[in-house]
Amino acid sequence: MQGLLLMAFALAALTLLEGRFPARRDPSQRLLNIAILVARMIPSVFLSPVVSAAVVRIADHLGVPAITSPAWPPLAATAAYILAGDFGEYMFHRAQHAVPFLWRMHSLHHSDPCMNATTTDRHWWGDSVIKALTIWPAVAILFRPSVTTLAVYGVLAVYNYFSHANLRVSFGRLSWLLNSPSYHRTHHSSDPAHHGANFAALFPIFDVILGSYRPAAVFPPTGLEHRPETLVQALIWPFLPEPGAPPPVTEARTAVGP
C-alpha cells in the first residue's frame, strides 16, 4: 500500500511540473496511460510477486546457492542486489528491442506521442508476467534480498517516473552516472538516428560498458507511427496487425564515451 501511495504521489507531482515546465508540448495520451496502469495492476502488483516468490522458494527447497550471504554487510548486500536488478532490467530491455515478439509488446511503451511520467506504466500487461518468470526471480535467487533490500529497491524504482518525465532536465557530462529525462527521451526519440541506444533504467554505466551509450539529444519528439486509441487496443496490442515499427535495434550504434 505504501508503495502505491508513493507511486501516486510521484505521478501527481511530476504531472504538475510537466504542466508548468514541459520539455515539449506535443499531444499526450495520459488518460490512456493511466487506464493501462489500472489494467496492469493485477499482473504487475499482485500476480508477478507471487510467481517470483514461488520460484525463489523452489530454489531454496532445492538448495540453490546464493552469491550473497547473511555474513554480508546489509549495505553491501543491498547495493549488490540493486546493481544486479538494474543489469537484469538493462538486458531484458535490450532483448525487447532485438526479439520481434518482445518488441511487439514493448512498442506499446514507445508509441506514446509525448513521453511523460505516465508513460512509465504504459506497458503491455504480459511484460510483468515474463519478468516474473525470468529476471526478477533470477536476481532474487542469486542474491536472496532481505525485506529491507526489497523496500529500498522499490523506492528506487519510483525514480523511473522522473526519468520518463516531460521535463527539460539533463545531467550533462555526468549523464553516464544516472538516468535523466533528457537521457531517456533520447532512447524514446522518433528520430532513427537515436535508435538502439540508452537502454539503462537507473545506471547508464551499463550502456557505456556494453556499447549502447549515446549523449542525450536536445529533447527530441517521441512516439511511433502506430499507437492505440483505446484501452482494448492496448490490452491486445501485440496481436494487432501493425503494433509498432521494426525493432530499433536494427540501427546499431557505436559506443560514445561519457
VOPAGU-2260 file (C-alpha; in pm, 1 decimal, decimal comma):
REM VOPAGU-2260
SITE   aa  ch    i         X         Y         Z
SITE  MET   A    0       0,0       0,0       0,0
SITE  GLN   A    1     281,7     244,0      86,0
SITE  GLY   A    2     442,5     169,4    -249,6
SITE  LEU   A    3     120,5     253,2    -431,7
SITE  LEU   A    4      86,3     578,1    -238,2
SITE  LEU   A    5     446,5     674,2    -320,8
SITE  MET   A    6     384,2     595,3    -686,6
SITE  ALA   A    7      65,1     803,6    -690,6
SITE  PHE   A    8     241,3    1096,1    -521,7
SITE  ALA   A    9     531,0    1082,7    -771,5
SITE  LEU   A   10     291,4    1074,2   -1066,8
SITE  ALA   A   11      84,3    1363,1    -934,0
SITE  ALA   A   12     385,2    1581,6    -851,9
SITE  LEU   A   13     560,3    1517,3   -1183,6
SITE  THR   A   14     239,9    1573,2   -1383,0
SITE  LEU   A   15     201,6    1913,9   -1217,7
SITE  LEU   A   16     562,4    2001,4   -1300,5
SITE  GLU   A   17     517,7    1881,9   -1658,6
SITE  GLY   A   18     217,4    2108,0   -1696,4
SITE  ARG   A   19     416,6    2408,0   -1573,0
SITE  PHE   A   20     759,1    2334,1   -1727,1
SITE  PRO   A   21     714,4    2091,6   -2019,6
SITE  ALA   A   22    1015,4    1999,9   -2232,3
SITE  ARG   A   23     774,6    1966,5   -2526,2
SITE  ARG   A   24     405,5    2044,5   -2574,1
SITE  ASP   A   25     319,2    1753,7   -2803,6
SITE  PRO   A   26     -25,4    1587,7   -2764,5
SITE  SER   A   27     -19,6    1322,2   -2494,3
SITE  GLN   A   28    -222,1    1011,6   -2405,9
SITE  ARG   A   29    -208,5    1049,1   -2028,0
SITE  LEU   A   30    -561,5     924,5   -1967,6
SITE  LEU   A   31    -497,5     612,1   -2173,5
SITE  ASN   A   32    -169,2     556,6   -1987,7
SITE  ILE   A   33    -348,7     573,2   -1652,7
SITE  ALA   A   34    -612,0     328,8   -1778,6
SITE  ILE   A   35    -332,4      91,4   -1885,5
SITE  LEU   A   36    -174,7     128,0   -1540,8
SITE  VAL   A   37    -500,0      29,4   -1369,0
SITE  ALA   A   38    -548,2    -266,2   -1605,8
SITE  ARG   A   39    -192,9    -385,1   -1530,0
SITE  MET   A   40    -241,6    -378,3   -1154,6
SITE  ILE   A   41    -338,5    -744,9   -1123,9
SITE  PRO   A   42     -41,9    -894,0   -1317,8
SITE  SER   A   43     217,4    -638,9   -1206,9
SITE  VAL   A   44     125,8    -572,9    -843,1
SITE  PHE   A   45     -36,1    -898,0    -735,1
SITE  LEU   A   46      43,0   -1187,5    -969,8
SITE  SER   A   47     408,7   -1113,9   -1050,7
SITE  PRO   A   48     535,3   -1100,2    -689,1
SITE  VAL   A   49     357,1   -1428,4    -614,4
SITE  VAL   A   50     515,1   -1600,0    -914,9
SITE  SER   A   51     861,0   -1463,1    -832,5
SITE  ALA   A   52     831,8   -1564,9    -466,3
SITE  ALA   A   53     726,2   -1916,1    -567,4
SITE  VAL   A   54    1030,5   -1953,9    -792,0
SITE  VAL   A   55    1261,5   -1836,7    -511,9
SITE  ARG   A   56    1101,8   -2080,6    -263,5
SITE  ILE   A   57    1161,3   -2364,7    -506,6
SITE  ALA   A   58    1526,5   -2259,1    -534,6
SITE  ASP   A   59    1553,5   -2253,7    -153,6
SITE  HIS   A   60    1398,1   -2600,6    -134,0
SITE  LEU   A   61    1645,8   -2733,8    -390,0
SITE  GLY   A   62    1937,5   -2574,8    -207,0
SITE  VAL   A   63    2044,8   -2344,3    -489,4
SITE  PRO   A   64    2336,2   -2137,1    -350,5
SITE  ALA   A   65    2325,4   -1758,0    -342,2
SITE  ILE   A   66    2603,9   -1510,0    -419,0
SITE  THR   A   67    2538,1   -1306,7    -106,7
SITE  SER   A   68    2505,2   -1448,8     242,9
SITE  PRO   A   69    2390,1   -1331,1     587,6
SITE  ALA   A   70    2756,2   -1251,5     657,9
SITE  TRP   A   71    2748,4    -966,8     404,8
SITE  PRO   A   72    2703,1    -613,9     547,4
SITE  PRO   A   73    2343,2    -504,0     478,1
SITE  LEU   A   74    2458,3    -202,8     274,3
SITE  ALA   A   75    2680,6    -417,5      50,9
SITE  ALA   A   76    2408,0    -680,6       2,3
SITE  THR   A   77    2155,1    -411,6     -89,6
SITE  ALA   A   78    2395,4    -241,4    -333,6
SITE  ALA   A   79    2473,3    -575,9    -499,5
SITE  TYR   A   80    2104,5    -656,3    -541,8
SITE  ILE   A   81    2025,9    -311,1    -685,1
SITE  LEU   A   82    2309,6    -331,3    -938,6
SITE  ALA   A   83    2215,3    -685,6   -1037,5
SITE  GLY   A   84    1848,0    -593,4   -1069,6
SITE  ASP   A   85    1929,4    -292,1   -1284,5
SITE  PHE   A   86    2158,4    -501,4   -1504,3
SITE  GLY   A   87    1877,8    -755,9   -1546,2
SITE  GLU   A   88    1640,2    -476,8   -1649,9
SITE  TYR   A   89    1901,1    -348,0   -1894,6
SITE  MET   A   90    1948,2    -687,6   -2061,2
SITE  PHE   A   91    1573,7    -752,4   -2078,9
SITE  HIS   A   92    1523,7    -407,9   -2231,3
SITE  ARG   A   93    1781,4    -480,7   -2499,7
SITE  ALA   A   94    1606,9    -809,6   -2572,1
SITE  GLN   A   95    1279,6    -620,3   -2612,9
SITE  HIS   A   96    1440,2    -424,8   -2895,4
SITE  ALA   A   97    1600,5    -730,9   -3056,0
SITE  VAL   A   98    1341,9   -1012,2   -3036,0
SITE  PRO   A   99    1048,0    -941,5   -3273,1
SITE  PHE   A  100     763,5   -1056,9   -3045,7
SITE  LEU   A  101     912,4    -885,8   -2740,1
SITE  TRP   A  102     931,3    -569,6   -2949,8
SITE  ARG   A  103     565,1    -606,0   -3048,3
SITE  MET   A  104     486,4    -595,0   -2676,9
SITE  HIS   A  105     734,9    -321,7   -2592,2
SITE  SER   A  106     631,7     -98,3   -2882,3
SITE  LEU   A  107     322,1      -6,2   -2680,2
SITE  HIS   A  108     555,9     175,2   -2441,3
SITE  HIS   A  109     733,6     354,7   -2727,2
SITE  SER   A  110     413,2     450,6   -2906,1
SITE  ASP   A  111     334,1     736,2   -2665,6
SITE  PRO   A  112     339,6    1054,4   -2880,6
SITE  CYS   A  113     464,6    1263,2   -2588,2
SITE  MET   A  114     672,9    1075,6   -2333,3
SITE  ASN   A  115     583,4    1182,1   -1980,6
SITE  ALA   A  116     571,0    1041,2   -1628,3
SITE  THR   A  117     259,8     834,8   -1702,9
SITE  THR   A  118     445,7     667,0   -1992,3
SITE  THR   A  119     639,5     476,3   -1725,9
SITE  ASP   A  120     345,9     237,4   -1683,2
SITE  ARG   A  121     244,8     224,5   -2049,2
SITE  HIS   A  122     348,6    -140,8   -2089,0
SITE  TRP   A  123     161,6    -440,1   -2217,7
SITE  TRP   A  124      36,9    -643,8   -1921,8
SITE  GLY   A  125     230,6    -953,6   -2029,9
SITE  ASP   A  126     564,9    -778,9   -1972,7
SITE  SER   A  127     528,2    -814,1   -1596,2
SITE  VAL   A  128     443,4   -1183,5   -1626,2
SITE  ILE   A  129     752,9   -1252,5   -1838,7
SITE  LYS   A  130     976,4   -1063,9   -1596,9
SITE  ALA   A  131     819,7   -1251,0   -1305,2
SITE  LEU   A  132     932,8   -1575,3   -1466,6
SITE  THR   A  133    1279,8   -1458,7   -1572,7
SITE  ILE   A  134    1489,3   -1166,6   -1449,2
SITE  TRP   A  135    1311,5   -1091,6   -1119,9
SITE  PRO   A  136    1335,4   -1442,0    -969,6
SITE  ALA   A  137    1681,8   -1492,4   -1123,8
SITE  VAL   A  138    1820,8   -1191,8    -936,1
SITE  ALA   A  139    1633,0   -1290,8    -618,9
SITE  ILE   A  140    1773,5   -1644,5    -636,9
SITE  LEU   A  141    2128,3   -1515,8    -681,3
SITE  PHE   A  142    2112,1   -1253,0    -405,7
SITE  ARG   A  143    1828,8   -1358,3    -169,1
SITE  PRO   A  144    1728,3    -999,4     -80,9
SITE  SER   A  145    1604,7    -909,8     264,7
SITE  VAL   A  146    1276,1    -725,8     318,2
SITE  THR   A  147    1475,9    -405,2     371,0
SITE  THR   A  148    1664,8    -453,2      44,8
SITE  LEU   A  149    1339,2    -507,3    -145,5
SITE  ALA   A  150    1193,0    -194,6      13,8
SITE  VAL   A  151    1494,3      15,0     -90,8
SITE  TYR   A  152    1478,5    -125,5    -443,4
SITE  GLY   A  153    1106,8     -48,9    -458,3
SITE  VAL   A  154    1165,5     312,7    -359,5
SITE  LEU   A  155    1440,9     347,0    -620,5
SITE  ALA   A  156    1205,8     205,5    -885,3
SITE  VAL   A  157     987,5     514,3    -840,7
SITE  TYR   A  158    1277,3     709,2    -994,6
SITE  ASN   A  159    1164,5     569,8   -1331,6
SITE  TYR   A  160     875,0     815,8   -1322,4
SITE  PHE   A  161    1125,2    1101,1   -1312,8
SITE  SER   A  162    1340,5     962,7   -1596,1
SITE  HIS   A  163    1028,4     944,3   -1816,9
SITE  ALA   A  164     907,6    1292,4   -1720,8
SITE  ASN   A  165     844,3    1555,6   -1986,3
SITE  LEU   A  166    1085,6    1793,3   -1815,8
SITE  ARG   A  167    1388,4    1977,1   -1951,4
SITE  VAL   A  168    1635,3    1808,2   -1715,6
SITE  SER   A  169    1976,2    1682,3   -1822,2
SITE  PHE   A  170    2284,5    1582,3   -1622,9
SITE  GLY   A  171    2518,5    1695,5   -1898,5
SITE  ARG   A  172    2868,9    1548,0   -1873,5
SITE  LEU   A  173    2751,4    1332,8   -1582,8
SITE  SER   A  174    2475,7    1169,0   -1787,1
SITE  TRP   A  175    2664,1     838,3   -1770,1
SITE  LEU   A  176    2613,6     821,9   -1393,2
SITE  LEU   A  177    2235,0     831,2   -1359,7
SITE  ASN   A  178    1939,1     823,0   -1596,7
SITE  SER   A  179    1760,8    1152,4   -1660,2
SITE  PRO   A  180    1459,4    1276,0   -1861,3
SITE  SER   A  181    1691,6    1400,0   -2135,9
SITE  TYR   A  182    1893,2    1078,2   -2148,3
SITE  HIS   A  183    1589,1     851,3   -2159,7
SITE  ARG   A  184    1398,9    1073,9   -2403,9
SITE  THR   A  185    1683,9    1010,3   -2647,0
SITE  HIS   A  186    1603,5     638,7   -2619,2
SITE  HIS   A  187    1236,8     711,9   -2694,7
SITE  SER   A  188    1318,1     951,1   -2979,0
SITE  SER   A  189    1122,8     905,1   -3301,9
SITE  ASP   A  190    1437,1    1004,1   -3496,1
SITE  PRO   A  191    1600,4     684,4   -3634,3
SITE  ALA   A  192    1941,5     840,8   -3568,9
SITE  HIS   A  193    1880,5     793,2   -3195,5
SITE  HIS   A  194    1760,5     431,6   -3209,3
SITE  GLY   A  195    1946,1     145,2   -3044,4
SITE  ALA   A  196    2086,2     347,3   -2754,1
SITE  ASN   A  197    2036,8     436,1   -2386,3
SITE  PHE   A  198    1861,3     123,4   -2259,1
SITE  ALA   A  199    1955,9     172,5   -1892,3
SITE  ALA   A  200    1683,4     202,9   -1630,2
SITE  LEU   A  201    1886,6     359,9   -1348,6
SITE  PHE   A  202    2258,0     341,9   -1425,4
SITE  PRO   A  203    2381,7     431,7   -1777,5
SITE  ILE   A  204    2718,3     277,0   -1693,4
SITE  PHE   A  205    2574,5     -44,6   -1841,2
SITE  ASP   A  206    2519,9     142,1   -2168,8
SITE  VAL   A  207    2878,8     266,6   -2153,4
SITE  ILE   A  208    3024,3     -79,5   -2086,9
SITE  LEU   A  209    2810,0    -261,2   -2345,1
SITE  GLY   A  210    2831,3      -7,2   -2625,9
SITE  SER   A  211    2485,3     148,2   -2627,1
SITE  TYR   A  212    2564,6     481,7   -2461,6
SITE  ARG   A  213    2473,7     798,4   -2651,6
SITE  PRO   A  214    2487,7    1153,1   -2511,1
SITE  ALA   A  215    2141,7    1298,7   -2460,0
SITE  ALA   A  216    1981,6    1467,5   -2760,2
SITE  VAL   A  217    1805,9    1803,1   -2728,6
SITE  PHE   A  218    1462,2    1678,4   -2618,9
SITE  PRO   A  219    1351,1    1516,9   -2946,6
SITE  PRO   A  220     991,8    1417,9   -3030,2
SITE  THR   A  221     882,0    1068,0   -2930,8
SITE  GLY   A  222     630,0     809,6   -3048,2
SITE  LEU   A  223     571,6     563,3   -3332,0
SITE  GLU   A  224     363,6     577,4   -3646,7
SITE  HIS   A  225     105,0     342,8   -3494,0
SITE  ARG   A  226     -42,8     377,7   -3146,2
SITE  PRO   A  227    -352,7     252,9   -2964,2
SITE  GLU   A  228    -652,4     480,0   -2929,6
SITE  THR   A  229    -848,0     270,1   -2678,5
SITE  LEU   A  230    -774,1      55,7   -2374,0
SITE  VAL   A  231    -896,4    -255,6   -2556,9
SITE  GLN   A  232    -640,4    -195,6   -2831,6
SITE  ALA   A  233    -368,8    -153,5   -2568,4
SITE  LEU   A  234    -465,2    -480,1   -2395,9
SITE  ILE   A  235    -434,9    -681,1   -2719,3
SITE  TRP   A  236    -156,7    -465,5   -2864,0
SITE  PRO   A  237      98,2    -735,6   -2967,9
SITE  PHE   A  238    -169,7    -918,1   -3166,8
SITE  LEU   A  239    -286,9    -622,1   -3373,6
SITE  PRO   A  240    -175,3    -615,2   -3740,6
SITE  GLU   A  241      85,0    -338,2   -3701,5
SITE  PRO   A  242     159,5    -267,1   -3334,2
SITE  GLY   A  243     473,8     -62,4   -3394,2
SITE  ALA   A  244     773,7     -15,5   -3615,0
SITE  PRO   A  245    1056,0    -266,1   -3674,9
SITE  PRO   A  246    1280,8    -314,8   -3371,2
SITE  PRO   A  247    1507,3      -8,1   -3334,2
SITE  VAL   A  248    1799,6    -241,6   -3261,4
SITE  THR   A  249    1843,5    -263,8   -3639,0
SITE  GLU   A  250    2001,7      80,2   -3603,5
SITE  ALA   A  251    2306,5     -39,9   -3409,0
SITE  ARG   A  252    2531,7     240,6   -3287,8
SITE  THR   A  253    2893,4     269,4   -3191,0
SITE  ALA   A  254    2954,1     347,4   -2826,2
SITE  VAL   A  255    3032,5     706,4   -2738,5
SITE  GLY   A  256    3232,3     766,4   -2424,4
SITE  PRO   A  257    3094,8     972,6   -2138,2
